[in-house]
Amino acid sequence: MSLQEQFEQAQADSKNLPERPDNMTLLKIYALFKQGSAGDVSGERPGMTDFVGRAKYDAWAALAGTSQDQAKQQYIDLIEELK
């Protein structure tokens, strides 16, 4: 199975986890998914009033420079741990 196929399977698996991950883990899942699928963060950082958007942006920005393949593998590994 290719890395891309494993990444897509992990996406499907992430919707059926036995319990909802805590917010920090959810941010990590989001950031790894965005880095794996889109590469380095783009766009403007959301304003101070958009707490959720800002946290998501910052989590993604923290992964800048990580290759998409590395991010995909880390995403796959994290979802496997949570299953």
Summary of the structure (lengths in Angstrom):
residues: 83
radius of gyration: 12.9
end to end distance: 19.1
largest distance: 42.7
contacts: 208
relative contact order: 0.23
helix: 65%
strand: 0%
